[in-house]
Amino acid sequence: MTFIGVLNACSHGGLVEEGWKHFTSMKSVYQIEPKIEHYGCLIDLLGRAWLLKEAEKIVNRIPKEKDDIYIHTLLANIYASVGRWEDVKKVRSKIRVIGVRKEPGCSSIKVNGDIHEFLVGDASHPKLKDVYISLKTLAKLSSIYDIYNVDVDNVVFINS
């Protein structure tokens, strides 16, 4: 059983009590110590349900060795989504004070048995131009292109 998948499903389904039950059962039933990702799912669950005080309490309860940019970024995003800009400033200030740096976003894909990894802002992949041409083609074929008028032409030129 993957608790991250279950917690995410509860978060997206608005199942606060169910998600909370699964989170607490990790330790009490399965003797699994929640990791930073599990805390992040719980905070997301509470934030989506507008239970911001509870989400804040969870952030403050996270063991210090697990104090991570992931949680603070999530909390700042929750505050921003409801227009609590002063709280966003406080969280971002705390991030600067504790000196945590955010790792760049990363995606990977397996093609013909080879794993290709892409980092945000990294244009060093030898097939990057081909990847963006494929993305451009897919975007034009998808309904997103028509609905949102996606400007995929600039994607290829920015990163080529």
N, C-alpha and C positions, 0 to 999 in steps of 0.2 A: 504494500500500500504506500503510495507516495502522498505524504501529507501536504506538500506544496500544491500538488494538483487538486486535492480535496479542498484545501483552504482557498485557493483561487476560485474554484467552482462556487464555493459558498459566498465569496466576495462578489462575484459577478451575478449570482442569483439572489443576493440580498438576504442570505440566510445567516444572520448574525449569531443567533443562539446555537445553531448547528455548527458553525465555524468555531465559535468559542469552545464548544464541547470537544471538538476534534483537537483543537490546540491544547487544551488542558489534559486530554487523554494521552497525548504524546508522552508526557512524563509520568502521570499517575498510573496509566494502564500498560504502556509499552516501554517504559523506562528509557525513552528517547529524549535527550536534551535538545530543546529547540535551538536551531541555528538562526543566524541573522535573517536568512531568507524566510523562515517561518514567522519570525517577528514582523517582517515586512508585510507578509500576507495578512497577518492579523491587523496590522495598522491600516492597511488598504481596506480591509473588510469594515473596520470601524469608521474610517473616513468616508467611504461610500454611503454608509448609513447615517452620516452626519453626526456621529458620536465622537466629536473632536476631542472633548475632555478625556474620554476613555482612551482614545488613541494617544493622547499626550501622556497619560499615565503609563501606558505600555512603553513608550519611548523612554520614560524616566526609570522604568523597572528593568530595562535591558542591562545585563551584566556589563560592566565597564570594558572588559576585554572584547565584548561584541559591539562596542560603540563604533558605528560604521557610517560612512557617508551615505550608504544606501538608505538607511532608516531616516536620516535627517533630510535627505533629498525628497523622499516620499512624503514626509510630514510637511515640508515646505510646499510641495505640489498640492497637497490636500488643502492647506491654508489658502494657497493662491486660487484654487478652484472655487472657494467660497468668498473670495475678496478680503481675506484677513491679512492685509499687506503688512501691518506692523508685526504680526506673528511670523510672517515670511522673513522679514528683516532680522528678527531675533534668532530664528533657526539658522539662517545663513551666517549671521555673526558668530554663532556658536561653532559652526563648521570651520570658520576662519581661525577662531581661538584655539580649537583643539588640533588644528593643523592637518586635518584629514583631506586628502586629495581624491577627487573622483577619477576612477579608471575610465578610459575611453570605452564607448559602446563597441560591442563586438558581435559579429555574426559569422557563422561558419556553415559550409555546405559540403556534402560528400558527392563527388562526381567521379565516376569510374574507379571507385576505390580510393581516391585521393581526397583528403580533407583540405579545403581552402578556407582560410580565415581572413576576415575583413575587419579592420579597425576604423573607427570614425577618424577622418582626417588623414588616413594613411593611403597614399596613392602609389605604393610600391609594388602592388601585385602585378606580375608580368602580363596577365590577361585582363587587366582592369578595363581597357577600352572595349574589349569584346563583351565583358559583363554589362557595362552600361548600354551598349548597343542592344543587348538582349532585354535589359530592363526597359529601355525605350520602346522596343517592339511590344513587350508584354503590356506596358502601360497603355499603349495605343489600342491594343486589342481588348482591354478591359473596360468595363462600364465606368470605372473611376475617371478615366480620361475624359469622357463626355460629360459626366456629372460635374466634375470639379475643374474642368479645363486645365489639366495638369500640363505644365510647361516642361516636358521631358527633354527638349532640345538643349537646354542649358546644362542639364545633368552631365551629358557626355562631354561638353566643352570644358566645364569646370574641372573635371577630374581627368582629362586626357592629356 
